[in-house]
Amino acid sequence: MTATASPPLTQTPPPMRAAGPAYFEQPLPAAIILGSFFAVTLPMAAITLFASDTGLLTWLYVWLFGITHFVITLTIYLNRANLTYFASSWKTRPSSS
């Protein structure tokens, strides 16, 4: 009887490839975000401040920037990896003041 090698209990993970910079560490996303401030936020804020009838524009401004900010904040905070990071130590826990 010959002894045969038994298969490994776990699979060997594939080799790690060199990771590039994270998405927001690249120059294009930052340029788009900063450019949108000048192209969207400032003109809309100026129209809202200086227009005589700003009812619709004010609601559009609040919806565009307030609601999207709220949704993006919750999306980032409720991401599983971020929750794990926040709960990892007392230093990274959000303060409840």
C-alpha positions as CSV (number, residue, x, y, z in Angstrom):
1,M,0.0,0.0,0.0
2,T,1.4,3.4,-1.0
3,A,0.8,6.6,1.0
4,T,-0.8,9.4,-1.0
5,A,-0.7,13.0,0.0
6,S,-4.0,14.2,1.3
7,P,-5.4,17.4,-0.2
8,P,-5.0,20.6,1.8
9,L,-7.8,21.5,4.2
10,T,-8.0,25.0,2.9
11,Q,-7.5,26.5,-0.5
12,T,-4.5,28.6,-1.1
13,P,-5.5,32.2,-1.8
14,P,-4.5,33.7,-5.1
15,P,-1.4,35.9,-5.1
16,M,-2.0,39.5,-4.2
17,R,-1.6,41.9,-7.0
18,A,-0.2,45.3,-6.4
19,A,-3.0,47.7,-5.4
20,G,-3.1,51.1,-7.0
21,P,-4.3,54.2,-5.3
22,A,-7.8,54.3,-3.9
23,Y,-10.5,55.8,-6.1
24,F,-10.6,59.1,-4.2
25,E,-6.8,59.4,-4.0
26,Q,-6.7,59.7,-7.8
27,P,-6.6,63.2,-9.3
28,L,-9.8,63.0,-11.5
29,P,-12.4,62.4,-8.8
30,A,-11.1,65.3,-6.6
31,A,-11.1,67.6,-9.7
32,I,-14.7,66.6,-10.5
33,I,-15.8,67.2,-6.9
34,L,-14.1,70.6,-6.7
35,G,-15.2,71.6,-10.2
36,S,-18.8,70.8,-9.4
37,F,-18.6,73.2,-6.5
38,F,-17.9,76.1,-8.9
39,A,-20.2,74.8,-11.6
40,V,-23.2,73.9,-9.5
41,T,-23.1,75.0,-5.9
42,L,-21.9,78.6,-6.3
43,P,-24.3,79.6,-9.1
44,M,-27.2,77.9,-7.4
45,A,-26.4,79.6,-4.1
46,A,-26.1,83.0,-5.8
47,I,-29.5,82.6,-7.6
48,T,-31.1,81.5,-4.4
49,L,-29.7,84.5,-2.5
50,F,-30.2,87.2,-5.1
51,A,-33.4,86.2,-7.0
52,S,-36.6,87.9,-5.9
53,D,-38.9,84.8,-6.0
54,T,-36.8,82.0,-4.6
55,G,-39.5,79.5,-3.5
56,L,-38.9,76.8,-6.1
57,L,-35.1,77.5,-6.2
58,T,-34.8,77.2,-2.4
59,W,-36.5,73.8,-2.4
60,L,-34.4,72.7,-5.3
61,Y,-31.2,73.8,-3.5
62,V,-32.3,72.1,-0.2
63,W,-33.2,68.9,-2.1
64,L,-30.1,68.8,-4.3
65,F,-27.6,69.4,-1.5
66,G,-29.4,68.5,1.7
67,I,-30.9,65.2,0.7
68,T,-28.0,63.9,-1.2
69,H,-25.6,64.8,1.6
70,F,-27.8,62.9,4.0
71,V,-28.0,59.8,1.8
72,I,-24.3,59.8,1.1
73,T,-23.4,60.2,4.8
74,L,-25.6,57.3,5.8
75,T,-24.3,55.2,2.9
76,I,-20.7,55.7,4.0
77,Y,-21.4,55.3,7.7
78,L,-23.5,52.2,7.3
79,N,-21.0,50.4,5.1
80,R,-19.9,47.2,6.9
81,A,-16.2,47.9,6.7
82,N,-16.7,51.4,8.1
83,L,-18.8,50.2,10.9
84,T,-16.1,47.6,11.8
85,Y,-13.5,50.4,11.7
86,F,-15.6,52.7,13.9
87,A,-16.2,49.9,16.4
88,S,-12.6,48.8,16.5
89,S,-11.5,51.1,19.3
90,W,-12.7,53.8,21.6
91,K,-10.6,56.3,19.7
92,T,-12.5,55.7,16.5
93,R,-16.0,55.5,18.0
94,P,-18.3,58.4,17.1
95,S,-18.9,60.6,20.1
96,S,-22.5,60.8,21.3
97,S,-22.7,64.4,22.6
